[in-house]
Amino acid sequence: MVTSWDDPEVAEAFGEFDPTLWWVAGYGHLPAALGPATSVLDVGCGTGDITRWLADVVGARCRGVDTSAAMIERARRAEPPGVRFDLIEPGRLDPVPDGSVDAALAAFVFVCEPDLAVLRRTAAEVFRVLRPGGRWVVLDSNPETTGVDFDGLRQGEPGVDYTAGRPMPVDMPRRDGTAARIWDVFWPTRTYRELLDGAGFTGVAVRAPVPAEDLPPQALLPPPVAARAWRVRHHRRAPFILVSGTRPTG
């Protein structure tokens, strides 16, 4: 039931979505959330757009990994200096050495995985590859705004009480004004906290950026997105959450 991003046609269709809201309420907040870093791991990098953008704005060496061969094939069409992409197995980060990265992110990865055991392994693996003091930031759908219409983006049906691990329909806006439906997985906020706590992360915190009140610095946004950002600044609820934790030192 959950949309498979291993399908090459699905992977290609990803580029048709209008990403404005994702940048304003999600991706644009990642540099500040990750903190200073010279090396960043993007877990579930997809087409690699965010990996390449972070390498540019943060000035770090960035590595993207994904379980979808179709997505990695697309990501590898552009590997600028300081950026590389690797195919991985679910819940495994084998190509990445222990304690080798300063910061890690996972953007819209949890909502694509229905198996809690895989998410537990992923959290443990991220903990392994981070240096002591390194931060992990998880960007995902906000379970508190399920069913809310954000100008064409709707994560879940209105009035439906979703339980942990349940498939959830997501209507995605395309650049041409039409919509496409994919299927994600609903995870409540407590699941994110439990996964990071269980893996050993400390200082676990949840933040929900509201476009009308909490815009990222415009200079961070790609120029085409910055030009369209006004379209989503009226939203007074948060479509996404940022969950962060730190690997302890000592």
N, C-alpha and C positions, 0 to 999 in steps of 0.2 A: 504493500500500500504506500509506503514512503517512497518519494521520488528518488530514482537511482541516477546519480550524476556520472555513473560509469557509461551510460548510453551516450555515444558520440553526438547524436542529434540533440539530446537534452543539453549537453555541454555547449554545443554551438548556440543553442537558443538562449543561453545565459547572457550573451552579449546584447540581446534585444531588450532587456529590462532597463527601465529608467532608474538609475542609482542615486538620484538626488537626495532622497530622504535618508538612504543608508549612509551617505557621506555626512550630511548635516547632523544627524542624530546618532551616528555610530562611528564610522571610520575616522572622521575628523578629530575625534577625542582620543584616538589611540596613542599618538606620540606623547601626550602629557601623562596618560595612564601608564604607559610602559616605563617612563622615566629615562634617564641617561643610559645609553647603551652603545656599545661598539659592534655588537653582534646580536641579531634578532632572528628567532625561529618562528615561521608562520606555519602553524599546524592546521592542515586543511586549506591550503593556499588557493585551491581552485585554479583559475586561469592565470594567477600570479600578478594581477593588477595591483593589489594592495601590497604585496611583497616588494614590487618594483618601486611603488610610491614611497613606502617607508624607507627604502634604501636611499631615496633621493632627499626626503625631508628630514630624516634623522641622521643621515650621513653614516649609516652603519652597514656592515656586511649582513646581508639578509639571505636566509635559506628558506625555501618553501617546500613543504612536503604534503602529499595528498595520496589518498587510497584510490583515486580515480585515474586510470591510465589515460582516459580521454582528456581530462582536465590538465594533467601533466604534459600531455602532448601539445596542448594549446599554450600552456605556460612557457614551454621551451622554445616557442617561436621567437621569443625575445628574452635573452639572458644577458643583460648588460653587465659590465665589470662589477664584481662584488655581490652578484646575485646568482644563485643556483637553485635548481629544482630537482627533487627526488621523489620517486614512487615508493610508497610504504605499504605495509600490511596494516589492517585495522588494529588499533591499540598498540602498535609497535613503532618505535623511532630508532630502529637498529642502525641506520646510517649515521646517526648523530652521536658523537662521543659523550661520555659522562662529563658533567660540569663544564660544558664547552660554550654555552651561550649566556649572554647577559640578561636577555628578556625573551619572552615567548608570548604569542597570541594565538587564539583560536576564534575565528570570526564565523559565526553561523555554522558551527561544526556539531555542537551538541544536538541541535534540532534536526540534524540529518541522521542521527544514530539512535535506533530504537533499543539497542542492547546496553543495559546499564553496566554490565561487566566490561564491555569494550571501553566505555567512558571511564571506568575506574582504572583500567590499564593505561589509558591515555594520560590520565592525571598523574599516575605514578611515573610514567615515562617522561613527562614534562618535568616533574620534580627531579628526576635523575639527570637530565641534560642541562638543567640550569646550574649556574654557579651559585654558591651561597650568597644570599642577598638579592638574587635575581627575581624578577617579577613575572607572573603569568597573568594575562588579561584575557578573559573570555567575553566576547561580544555576541549577544544572541537576542532572540525575540523576548519581549517583556511579557511574562506570564500574567501581569496585572492589567494588561490592556488587550487581552484576547477578545476578538470580535469587534474591536474598534476600527472604523474606516479612516485610514490616513491617506486621503486622496487617491484611492485605488489600491493601496496596500491594506489588506485585512488578513490578520493572522488568527484563524479560527472563526467559527460561526458565532454570531451574536446569541447570547442567552444560553450557550452550551457550557456546562461545567465539565471541563476536561480533567482527567486524572493523569498521573505521572505515567509517561510512556505511551499515551494514546496517540494515534495518528490524528493530525490536525490539518485541514485544508488551508492553504494560503493563496490568496489572490494577489498576483504580482503585476504592477503596472508596466506596460511596455513603453518604449520611446515614442511609438506612433499613436499612443492614447488608448490602445486596446489593453486587455488584461489576459493573463494566463494563470491557470491554476496548477499549483504543485502541492505536494503533501509533505509536511514536516512532522516532527514529534513534539508533543507538549511535555515540557519539564518545568515543574514549579521552582520558585526561587530556592526553596530549602534543598532541592536536589543539587543545585550548583554549590551551595555552601557545604553540604555534606561531602561532595566529591573532593573539593579543595581541602577541607579540613581532614578528610580521611587519608589524603595523600601526604599530609604533613605540612601543608602551607599554613603560614601564620598571617595575622592581620587581614583575614578575608573580609572584603567589603563589597557592597553592591551599590552601584550608582545608576540612575536612570535619567539620561540627559533629555530635557524638554526643549524642542526646537525654538519655541517662543521666548525662552528665558536663558538658554545655555548653548549659544552657538560657538563652534570652534573658531579659532582665528581664521579669517578669510584667506590669509596668505597660505595656509596649509592646504586649502582645497584646490583641486585641479581647476584651471580657469573655466572650462565649460560648466562644471558643477557650481562654482562660485557665481556664475552669471544666472543660474537657475535657482539659487538658494532661496530667493524671496518667495518662491512658490510654496514652501513648506514652513515658513516662519510663523504662521498663525497657529500651529498646533500647540496646545497647552497640556498635552499628555505625552508620555514617553513611549515610543514604539519599541525601543530596545533597552537592554540592560548591559552594563559593564561590570563583570565580577572579577575582582583582582585578589591576588594573594602573593606572598613572598616566601621563597625558600629560606629558612633560618640560616644564620651564620653560626659558626662554632660547631 
